[in-house]
Amino acid sequence: MSTIDFPGDLLALERAAWEAAQQHALTPAQAAAVQAAVTEYAAETGLPRVEVEMGLKRAVRHPEG
């Protein structure tokens, strides 16, 4: 899977959702906002949505790798 250069706003949205999930405070609205942003970014770039979602999670949760 290739490395994707995610925009800062998308990274921030996923970071906030991940932090909320870690605290068991992720809301359905917050999760839906991330999914909508992922879907929009995938459509804009022409990348598969699942590749965008997996890459974004990897970038936020495992930035060293």
mmCIF file as Biopython writes it, N, C-alpha, C and O atoms, coordinates in Angstrom:
data_model
#
loop_
_atom_site.group_PDB
_atom_site.id
_atom_site.type_symbol
_atom_site.label_atom_id
_atom_site.label_alt_id
_atom_site.label_comp_id
_atom_site.label_asym_id
_atom_site.label_entity_id
_atom_site.label_seq_id
_atom_site.pdbx_PDB_ins_code
_atom_site.Cartn_x
_atom_site.Cartn_y
_atom_site.Cartn_z
_atom_site.occupancy
_atom_site.B_iso_or_equiv
_atom_site.auth_seq_id
_atom_site.auth_asym_id
_atom_site.pdbx_PDB_model_num
ATOM 1   N N  . MET A ? 1  ? 0.844   -1.170 0.000  1.0 0.0 1  A 1 
ATOM 2   C CA . MET A ? 1  ? 0.000   0.000  0.000  1.0 0.0 1  A 1 
ATOM 3   C C  . MET A ? 1  ? 0.891   1.235  0.000  1.0 0.0 1  A 1 
ATOM 4   O O  . MET A ? 1  ? 1.891   1.264  0.716  1.0 0.0 1  A 1 
ATOM 5   N N  . SER A ? 2  ? 0.559   2.236  -0.770 1.0 0.0 2  A 1 
ATOM 6   C CA . SER A ? 2  ? 1.395   3.426  -0.885 1.0 0.0 2  A 1 
ATOM 7   C C  . SER A ? 2  ? 1.164   4.384  0.282  1.0 0.0 2  A 1 
ATOM 8   O O  . SER A ? 2  ? 0.144   4.334  0.969  1.0 0.0 2  A 1 
ATOM 9   N N  . THR A ? 3  ? 2.143   5.247  0.475  1.0 0.0 3  A 1 
ATOM 10  C CA . THR A ? 3  ? 2.025   6.283  1.488  1.0 0.0 3  A 1 
ATOM 11  C C  . THR A ? 3  ? 1.205   7.427  0.910  1.0 0.0 3  A 1 
ATOM 12  O O  . THR A ? 3  ? 1.444   7.867  -0.215 1.0 0.0 3  A 1 
ATOM 13  N N  . ILE A ? 4  ? 0.253   7.900  1.675  1.0 0.0 4  A 1 
ATOM 14  C CA . ILE A ? 4  ? -0.634  8.968  1.229  1.0 0.0 4  A 1 
ATOM 15  C C  . ILE A ? 4  ? -0.285  10.233 2.006  1.0 0.0 4  A 1 
ATOM 16  O O  . ILE A ? 4  ? -0.094  10.182 3.221  1.0 0.0 4  A 1 
ATOM 17  N N  . ASP A ? 5  ? -0.201  11.353 1.323  1.0 0.0 5  A 1 
ATOM 18  C CA . ASP A ? 5  ? 0.073   12.639 1.953  1.0 0.0 5  A 1 
ATOM 19  C C  . ASP A ? 5  ? -1.273  13.258 2.341  1.0 0.0 5  A 1 
ATOM 20  O O  . ASP A ? 5  ? -1.893  13.971 1.552  1.0 0.0 5  A 1 
ATOM 21  N N  . PHE A ? 6  ? -1.713  12.973 3.566  1.0 0.0 6  A 1 
ATOM 22  C CA . PHE A ? 6  ? -3.019  13.434 4.020  1.0 0.0 6  A 1 
ATOM 23  C C  . PHE A ? 6  ? -2.989  14.908 4.386  1.0 0.0 6  A 1 
ATOM 24  O O  . PHE A ? 6  ? -1.996  15.394 4.928  1.0 0.0 6  A 1 
ATOM 25  N N  . PRO A ? 7  ? -4.074  15.627 4.095  1.0 0.0 7  A 1 
ATOM 26  C CA . PRO A ? 7  ? -4.153  17.028 4.523  1.0 0.0 7  A 1 
ATOM 27  C C  . PRO A ? 7  ? -4.280  17.112 6.044  1.0 0.0 7  A 1 
ATOM 28  O O  . PRO A ? 7  ? -4.803  16.203 6.689  1.0 0.0 7  A 1 
ATOM 29  N N  . GLY A ? 8  ? -3.797  18.211 6.597  1.0 0.0 8  A 1 
ATOM 30  C CA . GLY A ? 8  ? -3.792  18.399 8.037  1.0 0.0 8  A 1 
ATOM 31  C C  . GLY A ? 8  ? -5.158  18.305 8.685  1.0 0.0 8  A 1 
ATOM 32  O O  . GLY A ? 8  ? -5.283  17.765 9.784  1.0 0.0 8  A 1 
ATOM 33  N N  . ASP A ? 9  ? -6.189  18.820 8.023  1.0 0.0 9  A 1 
ATOM 34  C CA . ASP A ? 9  ? -7.518  18.778 8.627  1.0 0.0 9  A 1 
ATOM 35  C C  . ASP A ? 9  ? -8.052  17.353 8.749  1.0 0.0 9  A 1 
ATOM 36  O O  . ASP A ? 9  ? -8.750  17.028 9.709  1.0 0.0 9  A 1 
ATOM 37  N N  . LEU A ? 10 ? -7.728  16.516 7.791  1.0 0.0 10 A 1 
ATOM 38  C CA . LEU A ? 10 ? -8.160  15.117 7.861  1.0 0.0 10 A 1 
ATOM 39  C C  . LEU A ? 10 ? -7.404  14.378 8.962  1.0 0.0 10 A 1 
ATOM 40  O O  . LEU A ? 10 ? -7.990  13.586 9.699  1.0 0.0 10 A 1 
ATOM 41  N N  . LEU A ? 11 ? -6.111  14.637 9.071  1.0 0.0 11 A 1 
ATOM 42  C CA . LEU A ? 11 ? -5.323  14.033 10.153 1.0 0.0 11 A 1 
ATOM 43  C C  . LEU A ? 11 ? -5.845  14.485 11.523 1.0 0.0 11 A 1 
ATOM 44  O O  . LEU A ? 11 ? -5.958  13.674 12.442 1.0 0.0 11 A 1 
ATOM 45  N N  . ALA A ? 12 ? -6.156  15.759 11.655 1.0 0.0 12 A 1 
ATOM 46  C CA . ALA A ? 12 ? -6.658  16.284 12.929 1.0 0.0 12 A 1 
ATOM 47  C C  . ALA A ? 12 ? -7.997  15.648 13.292 1.0 0.0 12 A 1 
ATOM 48  O O  . ALA A ? 12 ? -8.239  15.328 14.456 1.0 0.0 12 A 1 
ATOM 49  N N  . LEU A ? 13 ? -8.850  15.469 12.315 1.0 0.0 13 A 1 
ATOM 50  C CA . LEU A ? 13 ? -10.154 14.850 12.554 1.0 0.0 13 A 1 
ATOM 51  C C  . LEU A ? 13 ? -9.985  13.416 13.046 1.0 0.0 13 A 1 
ATOM 52  O O  . LEU A ? 13 ? -10.640 13.000 14.001 1.0 0.0 13 A 1 
ATOM 53  N N  . GLU A ? 14 ? -9.104  12.663 12.390 1.0 0.0 14 A 1 
ATOM 54  C CA . GLU A ? 14 ? -8.861  11.273 12.802 1.0 0.0 14 A 1 
ATOM 55  C C  . GLU A ? 14 ? -8.170  11.214 14.160 1.0 0.0 14 A 1 
ATOM 56  O O  . GLU A ? 14 ? -8.483  10.341 14.970 1.0 0.0 14 A 1 
ATOM 57  N N  . ARG A ? 15 ? -7.233  12.131 14.421 1.0 0.0 15 A 1 
ATOM 58  C CA . ARG A ? 15 ? -6.563  12.157 15.736 1.0 0.0 15 A 1 
ATOM 59  C C  . ARG A ? 15 ? -7.576  12.386 16.854 1.0 0.0 15 A 1 
ATOM 60  O O  . ARG A ? 15 ? -7.548  11.703 17.877 1.0 0.0 15 A 1 
ATOM 61  N N  . ALA A ? 16 ? -8.466  13.350 16.650 1.0 0.0 16 A 1 
ATOM 62  C CA . ALA A ? 16 ? -9.479  13.655 17.665 1.0 0.0 16 A 1 
ATOM 63  C C  . ALA A ? 16 ? -10.394 12.451 17.886 1.0 0.0 16 A 1 
ATOM 64  O O  . ALA A ? 16 ? -10.755 12.147 19.023 1.0 0.0 16 A 1 
ATOM 65  N N  . ALA A ? 17 ? -10.766 11.773 16.818 1.0 0.0 17 A 1 
ATOM 66  C CA . ALA A ? 17 ? -11.626 10.590 16.944 1.0 0.0 17 A 1 
ATOM 67  C C  . ALA A ? 17 ? -10.890 9.463  17.662 1.0 0.0 17 A 1 
ATOM 68  O O  . ALA A ? 17 ? -11.478 8.773  18.496 1.0 0.0 17 A 1 
ATOM 69  N N  . TRP A ? 18 ? -9.613  9.271  17.347 1.0 0.0 18 A 1 
ATOM 70  C CA . TRP A ? 18 ? -8.826  8.219  17.984 1.0 0.0 18 A 1 
ATOM 71  C C  . TRP A ? 18 ? -8.673  8.510  19.477 1.0 0.0 18 A 1 
ATOM 72  O O  . TRP A ? 18 ? -8.820  7.610  20.303 1.0 0.0 18 A 1 
ATOM 73  N N  . GLU A ? 19 ? -8.381  9.756  19.822 1.0 0.0 19 A 1 
ATOM 74  C CA . GLU A ? 19 ? -8.262  10.125 21.235 1.0 0.0 19 A 1 
ATOM 75  C C  . GLU A ? 19 ? -9.586  9.902  21.969 1.0 0.0 19 A 1 
ATOM 76  O O  . GLU A ? 19 ? -9.597  9.396  23.091 1.0 0.0 19 A 1 
ATOM 77  N N  . ALA A ? 20 ? -10.689 10.275 21.342 1.0 0.0 20 A 1 
ATOM 78  C CA . ALA A ? 20 ? -12.002 10.061 21.947 1.0 0.0 20 A 1 
ATOM 79  C C  . ALA A ? 20 ? -12.278 8.566  22.123 1.0 0.0 20 A 1 
ATOM 80  O O  . ALA A ? 20 ? -12.816 8.150  23.148 1.0 0.0 20 A 1 
ATOM 81  N N  . ALA A ? 21 ? -11.913 7.768  21.133 1.0 0.0 21 A 1 
ATOM 82  C CA . ALA A ? 21 ? -12.120 6.312  21.220 1.0 0.0 21 A 1 
ATOM 83  C C  . ALA A ? 21 ? -11.305 5.720  22.363 1.0 0.0 21 A 1 
ATOM 84  O O  . ALA A ? 21 ? -11.774 4.836  23.080 1.0 0.0 21 A 1 
ATOM 85  N N  . GLN A ? 22 ? -10.080 6.214  22.528 1.0 0.0 22 A 1 
ATOM 86  C CA . GLN A ? 22 ? -9.233  5.718  23.614 1.0 0.0 22 A 1 
ATOM 87  C C  . GLN A ? 22 ? -9.844  6.014  24.985 1.0 0.0 22 A 1 
ATOM 88  O O  . GLN A ? 22 ? -9.618  5.281  25.948 1.0 0.0 22 A 1 
ATOM 89  N N  . GLN A ? 23 ? -10.614 7.085  25.059 1.0 0.0 23 A 1 
ATOM 90  C CA . GLN A ? 23 ? -11.263 7.484  26.316 1.0 0.0 23 A 1 
ATOM 91  C C  . GLN A ? 23 ? -12.706 6.974  26.395 1.0 0.0 23 A 1 
ATOM 92  O O  . GLN A ? 23 ? -13.453 7.343  27.301 1.0 0.0 23 A 1 
ATOM 93  N N  . HIS A ? 24 ? -13.084 6.132  25.450 1.0 0.0 24 A 1 
ATOM 94  C CA . HIS A ? 24 ? -14.452 5.591  25.369 1.0 0.0 24 A 1 
ATOM 95  C C  . HIS A ? 24 ? -15.474 6.715  25.277 1.0 0.0 24 A 1 
ATOM 96  O O  . HIS A ? 24 ? -16.550 6.643  25.872 1.0 0.0 24 A 1 
ATOM 97  N N  . ALA A ? 25 ? -15.127 7.756  24.524 1.0 0.0 25 A 1 
ATOM 98  C CA . ALA A ? 25 ? -15.997 8.921  24.402 1.0 0.0 25 A 1 
ATOM 99  C C  . ALA A ? 25 ? -16.315 9.262  22.946 1.0 0.0 25 A 1 
ATOM 100 O O  . ALA A ? 25 ? -16.851 10.335 22.668 1.0 0.0 25 A 1 
ATOM 101 N N  . LEU A ? 26 ? -15.994 8.368  22.024 1.0 0.0 26 A 1 
ATOM 102 C CA . LEU A ? 26 ? -16.269 8.617  20.609 1.0 0.0 26 A 1 
ATOM 103 C C  . LEU A ? 26 ? -17.774 8.592  20.376 1.0 0.0 26 A 1 
ATOM 104 O O  . LEU A ? 26 ? -18.453 7.630  20.737 1.0 0.0 26 A 1 
ATOM 105 N N  . THR A ? 27 ? -18.282 9.647  19.775 1.0 0.0 27 A 1 
ATOM 106 C CA . THR A ? 27 ? -19.715 9.722  19.504 1.0 0.0 27 A 1 
ATOM 107 C C  . THR A ? 27 ? -20.007 9.248  18.080 1.0 0.0 27 A 1 
ATOM 108 O O  . THR A ? 27 ? -19.129 9.286  17.218 1.0 0.0 27 A 1 
ATOM 109 N N  . PRO A ? 28 ? -21.230 8.804  17.835 1.0 0.0 28 A 1 
ATOM 110 C CA . PRO A ? 28 ? -21.587 8.430  16.460 1.0 0.0 28 A 1 
ATOM 111 C C  . PRO A ? 28 ? -21.406 9.594  15.485 1.0 0.0 28 A 1 
ATOM 112 O O  . PRO A ? 28 ? -21.006 9.383  14.340 1.0 0.0 28 A 1 
ATOM 113 N N  . ALA A ? 29 ? -21.691 10.804 15.921 1.0 0.0 29 A 1 
ATOM 114 C CA . ALA A ? 29 ? -21.539 11.962 15.034 1.0 0.0 29 A 1 
ATOM 115 C C  . ALA A ? 29 ? -20.073 12.183 14.681 1.0 0.0 29 A 1 
ATOM 116 O O  . ALA A ? 29 ? -19.753 12.510 13.538 1.0 0.0 29 A 1 
ATOM 117 N N  . GLN A ? 30 ? -19.186 12.007 15.646 1.0 0.0 30 A 1 
ATOM 118 C CA . GLN A ? 30 ? -17.759 12.180 15.394 1.0 0.0 30 A 1 
ATOM 119 C C  . GLN A ? 30 ? -17.257 11.096 14.444 1.0 0.0 30 A 1 
ATOM 120 O O  . GLN A ? 30 ? -16.496 11.387 13.521 1.0 0.0 30 A 1 
ATOM 121 N N  . ALA A ? 31 ? -17.669 9.870  14.658 1.0 0.0 31 A 1 
ATOM 122 C CA . ALA A ? 31 ? -17.277 8.776  13.773 1.0 0.0 31 A 1 
ATOM 123 C C  . ALA A ? 31 ? -17.809 8.999  12.359 1.0 0.0 31 A 1 
ATOM 124 O O  . ALA A ? 31 ? -17.110 8.746  11.378 1.0 0.0 31 A 1 
ATOM 125 N N  . ALA A ? 32 ? -19.047 9.473  12.261 1.0 0.0 32 A 1 
ATOM 126 C CA . ALA A ? 32 ? -19.647 9.735  10.951 1.0 0.0 32 A 1 
ATOM 127 C C  . ALA A ? 32 ? -18.912 10.866 10.228 1.0 0.0 32 A 1 
ATOM 128 O O  . ALA A ? 32 ? -18.759 10.826 9.007  1.0 0.0 32 A 1 
ATOM 129 N N  . ALA A ? 33 ? -18.461 11.864 10.971 1.0 0.0 33 A 1 
ATOM 130 C CA . ALA A ? 33 ? -17.724 12.974 10.368 1.0 0.0 33 A 1 
ATOM 131 C C  . ALA A ? 33 ? -16.407 12.484 9.772  1.0 0.0 33 A 1 
ATOM 132 O O  . ALA A ? 33 ? -16.012 12.912 8.687  1.0 0.0 33 A 1 
ATOM 133 N N  . VAL A ? 34 ? -15.734 11.589 10.480 1.0 0.0 34 A 1 
ATOM 134 C CA . VAL A ? 34 ? -14.483 11.026 9.962  1.0 0.0 34 A 1 
ATOM 135 C C  . VAL A ? 34 ? -14.770 10.217 8.701  1.0 0.0 34 A 1 
ATOM 136 O O  . VAL A ? 34 ? -14.064 10.359 7.703  1.0 0.0 34 A 1 
ATOM 137 N N  . GLN A ? 35 ? -15.785 9.382  8.734  1.0 0.0 35 A 1 
ATOM 138 C CA . GLN A ? 35 ? -16.109 8.558  7.569  1.0 0.0 35 A 1 
ATOM 139 C C  . GLN A ? 35 ? -16.480 9.417  6.362  1.0 0.0 35 A 1 
ATOM 140 O O  . GLN A ? 35 ? -16.090 9.109  5.236  1.0 0.0 35 A 1 
ATOM 141 N N  . ALA A ? 36 ? -17.231 10.489 6.595  1.0 0.0 36 A 1 
ATOM 142 C CA . ALA A ? 36 ? -17.608 11.384 5.499  1.0 0.0 36 A 1 
ATOM 143 C C  . ALA A ? 36 ? -16.371 12.055 4.910  1.0 0.0 36 A 1 
ATOM 144 O O  . ALA A ? 36 ? -16.255 12.181 3.692  1.0 0.0 36 A 1 
ATOM 145 N N  . ALA A ? 37 ? -15.450 12.484 5.766  1.0 0.0 37 A 1 
ATOM 146 C CA . ALA A ? 37 ? -14.227 13.128 5.296  1.0 0.0 37 A 1 
ATOM 147 C C  . ALA A ? 37 ? -13.344 12.144 4.527  1.0 0.0 37 A 1 
ATOM 148 O O  . ALA A ? 37 ? -12.746 12.504 3.513  1.0 0.0 37 A 1 
ATOM 149 N N  . VAL A ? 38 ? -13.264 10.914 5.007  1.0 0.0 38 A 1 
ATOM 150 C CA . VAL A ? 38 ? -12.497 9.878  4.316  1.0 0.0 38 A 1 
ATOM 151 C C  . VAL A ? 38 ? -13.100 9.612  2.941  1.0 0.0 38 A 1 
ATOM 152 O O  . VAL A ? 38 ? -12.378 9.532  1.947  1.0 0.0 38 A 1 
ATOM 153 N N  . THR A ? 39 ? -14.404 9.478  2.885  1.0 0.0 39 A 1 
ATOM 154 C CA . THR A ? 39 ? -15.093 9.222  1.620  1.0 0.0 39 A 1 
ATOM 155 C C  . THR A ? 39 ? -14.879 10.368 0.639  1.0 0.0 39 A 1 
ATOM 156 O O  . THR A ? 39 ? -14.637 10.143 -0.546 1.0 0.0 39 A 1 
ATOM 157 N N  . GLU A ? 40 ? -14.970 11.590 1.138  1.0 0.0 40 A 1 
ATOM 158 C CA . GLU A ? 40 ? -14.768 12.765 0.286  1.0 0.0 40 A 1 
ATOM 159 C C  . GLU A ? 40 ? -13.329 12.824 -0.238 1.0 0.0 40 A 1 
ATOM 160 O O  . GLU A ? 40 ? -13.105 13.086 -1.419 1.0 0.0 40 A 1 
ATOM 161 N N  . TYR A ? 41 ? -12.368 12.582 0.638  1.0 0.0 41 A 1 
ATOM 162 C CA . TYR A ? 41 ? -10.960 12.608 0.226  1.0 0.0 41 A 1 
ATOM 163 C C  . TYR A ? 41 ? -10.687 11.511 -0.808 1.0 0.0 41 A 1 
ATOM 164 O O  . TYR A ? 41 ? -9.979  11.739 -1.789 1.0 0.0 41 A 1 
ATOM 165 N N  . ALA A ? 42 ? -11.238 10.350 -0.587 1.0 0.0 42 A 1 
ATOM 166 C CA . ALA A ? 42 ? -11.059 9.253  -1.545 1.0 0.0 42 A 1 
ATOM 167 C C  . ALA A ? 42 ? -11.630 9.629  -2.910 1.0 0.0 42 A 1 
ATOM 168 O O  . ALA A ? 42 ? -11.009 9.363  -3.939 1.0 0.0 42 A 1 
ATOM 169 N N  . ALA A ? 43 ? -12.802 10.240 -2.920 1.0 0.0 43 A 1 
ATOM 170 C CA . ALA A ? 43 ? -13.413 10.649 -4.185 1.0 0.0 43 A 1 
ATOM 171 C C  . ALA A ? 43 ? -12.568 11.716 -4.880 1.0 0.0 43 A 1 
ATOM 172 O O  . ALA A ? 43 ? -12.406 11.689 -6.100 1.0 0.0 43 A 1 
ATOM 173 N N  . GLU A ? 44 ? -12.035 12.649 -4.101 1.0 0.0 44 A 1 
ATOM 174 C CA . GLU A ? 44 ? -11.213 13.725 -4.671 1.0 0.0 44 A 1 
ATOM 175 C C  . GLU A ? 44 ? -9.910  13.200 -5.269 1.0 0.0 44 A 1 
ATOM 176 O O  . GLU A ? 44 ? -9.454  13.686 -6.304 1.0 0.0 44 A 1 
ATOM 177 N N  . THR A ? 45 ? -9.321  12.217 -4.619 1.0 0.0 45 A 1 
ATOM 178 C CA . THR A ? 45 ? -8.017  11.710 -5.057 1.0 0.0 45 A 1 
ATOM 179 C C  . THR A ? 45 ? -8.108  10.528 -6.012 1.0 0.0 45 A 1 
ATOM 180 O O  . THR A ? 45 ? -7.135  10.186 -6.685 1.0 0.0 45 A 1 
ATOM 181 N N  . GLY A ? 46 ? -9.281  9.910  -6.067 1.0 0.0 46 A 1 
ATOM 182 C CA . GLY A ? 46 ? -9.436  8.734  -6.917 1.0 0.0 46 A 1 
ATOM 183 C C  . GLY A ? 46 ? -8.887  7.461  -6.291 1.0 0.0 46 A 1 
ATOM 184 O O  . GLY A ? 46 ? -8.784  6.429  -6.954 1.0 0.0 46 A 1 
ATOM 185 N N  . LEU A ? 47 ? -8.534  7.538  -5.010 1.0 0.0 47 A 1 
ATOM 186 C CA . LEU A ? 47 ? -8.039  6.348  -4.299 1.0 0.0 47 A 1 
ATOM 187 C C  . LEU A ? 47 ? -9.207  5.544  -3.735 1.0 0.0 47 A 1 
ATOM 188 O O  . LEU A ? 47 ? -10.267 6.105  -3.458 1.0 0.0 47 A 1 
ATOM 189 N N  . PRO A ? 48 ? -9.023  4.246  -3.563 1.0 0.0 48 A 1 
ATOM 190 C CA . PRO A ? 48 ? -10.070 3.443  -2.931 1.0 0.0 48 A 1 
ATOM 191 C C  . PRO A ? 48 ? -10.313 3.927  -1.493 1.0 0.0 48 A 1 
ATOM 192 O O  . PRO A ? 48 ? -9.363  4.177  -0.752 1.0 0.0 48 A 1 
ATOM 193 N N  . ARG A ? 49 ? -11.575 4.056  -1.108 1.0 0.0 49 A 1 
ATOM 194 C CA . ARG A ? 49 ? -11.925 4.551  0.215  1.0 0.0 49 A 1 
ATOM 195 C C  . ARG A ? 49 ? -11.269 3.732  1.308  1.0 0.0 49 A 1 
ATOM 196 O O  . ARG A ? 49 ? -10.776 4.294  2.286  1.0 0.0 49 A 1 
ATOM 197 N N  . VAL A ? 50 ? -11.253 2.420  1.163  1.0 0.0 50 A 1 
ATOM 198 C CA . VAL A ? 50 ? -10.666 1.568  2.200  1.0 0.0 50 A 1 
ATOM 199 C C  . VAL A ? 50 ? -9.166  1.817  2.327  1.0 0.0 50 A 1 
ATOM 200 O O  . VAL A ? 50 ? -8.624  1.763  3.430  1.0 0.0 50 A 1 
ATOM 201 N N  . GLU A ? 51 ? -8.490  2.088  1.211  1.0 0.0 51 A 1 
ATOM 202 C CA . GLU A ? 51 ? -7.063  2.394  1.264  1.0 0.0 51 A 1 
ATOM 203 C C  . GLU A ? 51 ? -6.823  3.713  2.000  1.0 0.0 51 A 1 
ATOM 204 O O  . GLU A ? 51 ? -5.882  3.832  2.785  1.0 0.0 51 A 1 
ATOM 205 N N  . VAL A ? 52 ? -7.675  4.690  1.742  1.0 0.0 52 A 1 
ATOM 206 C CA . VAL A ? 52 ? -7.572  5.977  2.434  1.0 0.0 52 A 1 
ATOM 207 C C  . VAL A ? 52 ? -7.802  5.784  3.928  1.0 0.0 52 A 1 
ATOM 208 O O  . VAL A ? 52 ? -7.034  6.290  4.746  1.0 0.0 52 A 1 
ATOM 209 N N  . GLU A ? 53 ? -8.858  5.052  4.288  1.0 0.0 53 A 1 
ATOM 210 C CA . GLU A ? 53 ? -9.176  4.845  5.698  1.0 0.0 53 A 1 
ATOM 211 C C  . GLU A ? 53 ? -8.050  4.107  6.421  1.0 0.0 53 A 1 
ATOM 212 O O  . GLU A ? 53 ? -7.653  4.505  7.516  1.0 0.0 53 A 1 
ATOM 213 N N  . MET A ? 54 ? -7.546  3.057  5.829  1.0 0.0 54 A 1 
ATOM 214 C CA . MET A ? 54 ? -6.478  2.287  6.468  1.0 0.0 54 A 1 
ATOM 215 C C  . MET A ? 54 ? -5.196  3.118  6.586  1.0 0.0 54 A 1 
ATOM 216 O O  . MET A ? 54 ? -4.514  3.076  7.610  1.0 0.0 54 A 1 
ATOM 217 N N  . GLY A ? 55 ? -4.881  3.862  5.544  1.0 0.0 55 A 1 
ATOM 218 C CA . GLY A ? 55 ? -3.695  4.698  5.570  1.0 0.0 55 A 1 
ATOM 219 C C  . GLY A ? 55 ? -3.802  5.805  6.607  1.0 0.0 55 A 1 
ATOM 220 O O  . GLY A ? 55 ? -2.822  6.124  7.281  1.0 0.0 55 A 1 
ATOM 221 N N  . LEU A ? 56 ? -4.966  6.382  6.736  1.0 0.0 56 A 1 
ATOM 222 C CA . LEU A ? 56 ? -5.190  7.437  7.720  1.0 0.0 56 A 1 
ATOM 223 C C  . LEU A ? 56 ? -5.059  6.894  9.137  1.0 0.0 56 A 1 
ATOM 224 O O  . LEU A ? 56 ? -4.413  7.510  9.984  1.0 0.0 56 A 1 
ATOM 225 N N  . LYS A ? 57 ? -5.662  5.761  9.390  1.0 0.0 57 A 1 
ATOM 226 C CA . LYS A ? 57 ? -5.545  5.144  10.716 1.0 0.0 57 A 1 
ATOM 227 C C  . LYS A ? 57 ? -4.078  4.830  11.026 1.0 0.0 57 A 1 
ATOM 228 O O  . LYS A ? 57 ? -3.612  5.069  12.140 1.0 0.0 57 A 1 
ATOM 229 N N  . ARG A ? 58 ? -3.363  4.302  10.053 1.0 0.0 58 A 1 
ATOM 230 C CA . ARG A ? 58 ? -1.950  3.976  10.254 1.0 0.0 58 A 1 
ATOM 231 C C  . ARG A ? 58 ? -1.141  5.246  10.540 1.0 0.0 58 A 1 
ATOM 232 O O  . ARG A ? 58 ? -0.285  5.250  11.425 1.0 0.0 58 A 1 
ATOM 233 N N  . ALA A ? 59 ? -1.411  6.321  9.796  1.0 0.0 59 A 1 
ATOM 234 C CA . ALA A ? 59 ? -0.687  7.576  9.980  1.0 0.0 59 A 1 
ATOM 235 C C  . ALA A ? 59 ? -0.904  8.154  11.367 1.0 0.0 59 A 1 
ATOM 236 O O  . ALA A ? 59 ? 0.017   8.723  11.953 1.0 0.0 59 A 1 
ATOM 237 N N  . VAL A ? 60 ? -2.114  8.014  11.897 1.0 0.0 60 A 1 
ATOM 238 C CA . VAL A ? 60 ? -2.429  8.569  13.220 1.0 0.0 60 A 1 
ATOM 239 C C  . VAL A ? 60 ? -2.002  7.644  14.345 1.0 0.0 60 A 1 
ATOM 240 O O  . VAL A ? 60 ? -1.436  8.097  15.340 1.0 0.0 60 A 1 
ATOM 241 N N  . ARG A ? 61 ? -2.262  6.365  14.200 1.0 0.0 61 A 1 
ATOM 242 C CA . ARG A ? 61 ? -2.014  5.418  15.292 1.0 0.0 61 A 1 
ATOM 243 C C  . ARG A ? 61 ? -0.585  4.900  15.348 1.0 0.0 61 A 1 
ATOM 244 O O  . ARG A ? 61 ? -0.106  4.501  16.409 1.0 0.0 61 A 1 
ATOM 245 N N  . HIS A ? 62 ? 0.095   4.905  14.207 1.0 0.0 62 A 1 
ATOM 246 C CA . HIS A ? 62 ? 1.465   4.384  14.132 1.0 0.0 62 A 1 
ATOM 247 C C  . HIS A ? 62 ? 2.320   5.319  13.271 1.0 0.0 62 A 1 
ATOM 248 O O  . HIS A ? 62 ? 2.825   4.912  12.225 1.0 0.0 62 A 1 
ATOM 249 N N  . PRO A ? 63 ? 2.481   6.557  13.708 1.0 0.0 63 A 1 
ATOM 250 C CA . PRO A ? 63 ? 3.194   7.536  12.862 1.0 0.0 63 A 1 
ATOM 251 C C  . PRO A ? 63 ? 4.657   7.190  12.610 1.0 0.0 63 A 1 
ATOM 252 O O  . PRO A ? 63 ? 5.254   7.686  11.654 1.0 0.0 63 A 1 
ATOM 253 N N  . GLU A ? 64 ? 5.239   6.346  13.458 1.0 0.0 64 A 1 
ATOM 254 C CA . GLU A ? 64 ? 6.646   5.969  13.286 1.0 0.0 64 A 1 
ATOM 255 C C  . GLU A ? 64 ? 6.845   4.968  12.163 1.0 0.0 64 A 1 
ATOM 256 O O  . GLU A ? 64 ? 7.965   4.786  11.686 1.0 0.0 64 A 1 
ATOM 257 N N  . GLY A ? 65 ? 5.767   4.314  11.732 1.0 0.0 65 A 1 
ATOM 258 C CA . GLY A ? 65 ? 5.928   3.246  10.742 1.0 0.0 65 A 1 
ATOM 259 C C  . GLY A ? 65 ? 5.250   3.516  9.511  1.0 0.0 65 A 1 
ATOM 260 O O  . GLY A ? 65 ? 5.300   2.703  8.588  1.0 0.0 65 A 1 
#
